[in-house]
């Protein structure tokens, strides 16, 4: 089993060290995740009565059961994305970004 760090808090694999292009990409990912979370929050408004013989209460139960797992999966996927972006940086670029970010935070 591989270990994927929490890129919101990890000392080395931290999203704050991403370059501007990668930050925008992750921001788009985060926006999409918020849309998925919104869909889960509004699942009771969605019914499949016309398409399937499923009670709306069953859909809500399944969604409520899946939501915590799905949110953890999305966060893990986000961490993998950021980890790969940081790993794709050259060592020089990473050191430069890290130094710039850390110096700004020290001020």
Buried (B, 14 or more C-beta within 10 A) or exposed (E): EEEBBBBEEBEEBBBEBBBEEBBEBBEEBEEEBEEEBEEBEEBEEEBEEEEEEEEBEEBBEEBEEEBEEBBEEBBEEBBBBBBEBBEEBEEEEBEBBBEEBEEEEEE
